[in-house]
């Protein structure tokens, strides 16, 4: 479950690309996208953990 959370968070949450997203999409959209991606990563990790048990 931890590896699933790590990999999905690594792919979906853009810390390095955040400055570019801030200029292109705006502050609110970039932050909402990253927070929702983090939430979805946690949900995906829990689902994978339940399926693998």
LUMVEXDO-337732 format. One line per field, with one value per residue: residue number from 1; residue in one letter; x, y, z of N, C-alpha, C, O in turn. Coordinates in nm, 2 decimals, always signed. Layout:
N
nr = (NUM ...)
rest = (A ...)
n_c1 = (X ...)
n_c2 = (Y ...)
n_c3 = (Z ...)
ca_c1 = (X ...)
ca_c2 = (Y ...)
ca_c3 = (Z ...)
c_c1 = (X ...)
c_c2 = (Y ...)
c_c3 = (Z ...)
o_c1 = (X ...)
o_c2 = (Y ...)
o_c3 = (Z ...)
//
This chain:
53
nr = (1 2 3 4 5 6 7 8 9 10 11 12 13 14 15 16 17 18 19 20 21 22 23 24 25 26 27 28 29 30 31 32 33 34 35 36 37 38 39 40 41 42 43 44 45 46 47 48 49 50 51 52 53)
rest = (X X X X X X X X X X X X X X X X X X X X X X X X X X X X X X X X X X X X X X X X X X X X X X X X X X X X X)
n_c1 = (+0.08 +0.20 +0.39 +0.22 +0.09 +0.31 +0.41 +0.19 +0.15 +0.39 +0.38 +0.14 +0.13 +0.26 +0.54 +0.78 +0.69 +0.52 +0.57 +0.55 +0.29 +0.15 +0.19 +0.07 -0.19 -0.28 -0.30 -0.50 -0.61 -0.39 -0.31 -0.55 -0.55 -0.32 -0.37 -0.61 -0.50 -0.33 -0.51 -0.65 -0.45 -0.41 -0.66 -0.65 -0.43 -0.54 -0.75 -0.60 -0.46 -0.67 -0.77 -0.55 -0.53)
n_c2 = (-0.12 +0.12 +0.16 +0.20 +0.43 +0.61 +0.59 +0.68 +0.93 +1.05 +1.06 +1.21 +1.45 +1.76 +1.90 +2.01 +2.12 +2.31 +2.60 +2.66 +2.58 +2.76 +3.01 +2.95 +2.83 +2.97 +3.06 +2.94 +2.73 +2.56 +2.49 +2.36 +2.15 +2.01 +1.94 +1.79 +1.58 +1.47 +1.38 +1.19 +1.01 +0.90 +0.78 +0.59 +0.43 +0.32 +0.17 -0.01 -0.14 -0.27 -0.44 -0.61 -0.75)
n_c3 = (+0.00 +0.07 -0.13 -0.35 -0.29 -0.28 -0.55 -0.70 -0.60 -0.66 -0.94 -0.99 -0.83 -0.87 -0.77 -0.86 -1.10 -1.02 -1.01 -1.28 -1.33 -1.17 -1.31 -1.55 -1.51 -1.29 -0.94 -0.77 -0.93 -0.97 -0.71 -0.62 -0.80 -0.73 -0.46 -0.49 -0.64 -0.46 -0.27 -0.42 -0.47 -0.22 -0.18 -0.39 -0.30 -0.07 -0.18 -0.34 -0.14 +0.00 -0.20 -0.24 +0.00)
ca_c1 = (+0.00 +0.28 +0.45 +0.12 +0.07 +0.43 +0.42 +0.08 +0.18 +0.51 +0.33 +0.03 +0.15 +0.38 +0.61 +0.87 +0.62 +0.42 +0.59 +0.50 +0.14 +0.10 +0.19 -0.02 -0.33 -0.32 -0.27 -0.61 -0.62 -0.27 -0.32 -0.66 -0.51 -0.22 -0.44 -0.70 -0.42 -0.28 -0.63 -0.68 -0.34 -0.44 -0.77 -0.60 -0.35 -0.63 -0.82 -0.51 -0.44 -0.79 -0.77 -0.44 -0.55)
ca_c2 = (+0.00 +0.24 +0.18 +0.25 +0.58 +0.68 +0.60 +0.76 +1.07 +1.09 +1.08 +1.31 +1.58 +1.83 +2.00 +2.07 +2.19 +2.40 +2.74 +2.68 +2.58 +2.89 +3.11 +2.92 +2.81 +3.05 +3.00 +2.86 +2.61 +2.48 +2.43 +2.27 +2.03 +1.93 +1.89 +1.68 +1.47 +1.40 +1.30 +1.07 +0.91 +0.83 +0.69 +0.48 +0.35 +0.24 +0.07 -0.12 -0.22 -0.36 -0.54 -0.70 -0.83)
ca_c3 = (+0.00 +0.08 -0.26 -0.44 -0.25 -0.32 -0.69 -0.76 -0.56 -0.74 -1.08 -1.00 -0.76 -0.94 -0.69 -0.95 -1.21 -0.95 -1.05 -1.42 -1.32 -1.11 -1.41 -1.66 -1.47 -1.18 -0.81 -0.72 -1.00 -0.95 -0.57 -0.62 -0.88 -0.65 -0.34 -0.53 -0.68 -0.34 -0.21 -0.51 -0.45 -0.09 -0.20 -0.47 -0.22 +0.02 -0.27 -0.38 -0.01 +0.02 -0.31 -0.22 +0.12)
c_c1 = (+0.09 +0.35 +0.35 +0.10 +0.19 +0.44 +0.31 +0.10 +0.29 +0.47 +0.23 +0.06 +0.28 +0.44 +0.71 +0.80 +0.52 +0.45 +0.53 +0.34 +0.08 +0.09 +0.09 -0.16 -0.38 -0.30 -0.37 -0.62 -0.51 -0.27 -0.44 -0.62 -0.42 -0.29 -0.53 -0.62 -0.37 -0.39 -0.66 -0.57 -0.36 -0.55 -0.73 -0.52 -0.44 -0.70 -0.72 -0.47 -0.55 -0.80 -0.66 -0.45 -0.63)
c_c2 = (+0.13 +0.27 +0.24 +0.40 +0.66 +0.70 +0.69 +0.91 +1.13 +1.13 +1.20 +1.44 +1.64 +1.93 +2.07 +2.16 +2.30 +2.55 +2.76 +2.67 +2.70 +3.00 +3.08 +2.91 +2.90 +2.98 +2.90 +2.73 +2.51 +2.41 +2.33 +2.14 +1.94 +1.87 +1.77 +1.56 +1.40 +1.32 +1.18 +0.97 +0.83 +0.73 +0.57 +0.38 +0.26 +0.13 -0.04 -0.20 -0.31 -0.47 -0.65 -0.79 -0.95)
c_c3 = (+0.00 -0.06 -0.36 -0.41 -0.30 -0.47 -0.75 -0.72 -0.64 -0.88 -1.09 -0.94 -0.82 -0.85 -0.78 -1.05 -1.15 -1.00 -1.19 -1.41 -1.27 -1.22 -1.52 -1.62 -1.36 -1.05 -0.76 -0.79 -0.98 -0.81 -0.56 -0.69 -0.80 -0.53 -0.38 -0.58 -0.56 -0.27 -0.29 -0.49 -0.32 -0.11 -0.29 -0.39 -0.13 -0.06 -0.30 -0.25 +0.02 -0.08 -0.28 -0.10 +0.10)
o_c1 = (+0.05 +0.36 +0.38 +0.08 +0.17 +0.46 +0.34 +0.07 +0.28 +0.52 +0.23 +0.01 +0.39 +0.40 +0.72 +0.85 +0.46 +0.35 +0.47 +0.28 -0.03 +0.00 +0.02 -0.25 -0.50 -0.29 -0.34 -0.63 -0.53 -0.24 -0.42 -0.66 -0.43 -0.25 -0.54 -0.66 -0.36 -0.37 -0.68 -0.60 -0.34 -0.55 -0.77 -0.52 -0.41 -0.71 -0.76 -0.46 -0.53 -0.82 -0.69 -0.37 -0.65)
o_c2 = (+0.22 +0.39 +0.33 +0.47 +0.77 +0.81 +0.78 +0.99 +1.24 +1.23 +1.27 +1.54 +1.58 +2.05 +2.20 +2.27 +2.37 +2.62 +2.87 +2.75 +2.75 +3.08 +3.17 +2.97 +2.92 +2.86 +2.79 +2.62 +2.39 +2.30 +2.23 +2.03 +1.82 +1.76 +1.67 +1.45 +1.27 +1.21 +1.07 +0.85 +0.71 +0.62 +0.45 +0.26 +0.14 +0.02 -0.16 -0.33 -0.42 -0.58 -0.77 -0.88 -1.03)
o_c3 = (-0.07 -0.10 -0.44 -0.51 -0.35 -0.52 -0.84 -0.80 -0.68 -0.94 -1.19 -0.99 -0.81 -0.86 -0.76 -1.09 -1.22 -1.02 -1.22 -1.48 -1.31 -1.22 -1.57 -1.68 -1.34 -1.04 -0.71 -0.73 -0.97 -0.79 -0.50 -0.65 -0.79 -0.49 -0.31 -0.56 -0.56 -0.23 -0.23 -0.50 -0.32 -0.06 -0.26 -0.41 -0.11 -0.02 -0.30 -0.27 +0.06 -0.04 -0.31 -0.08 +0.19)
//
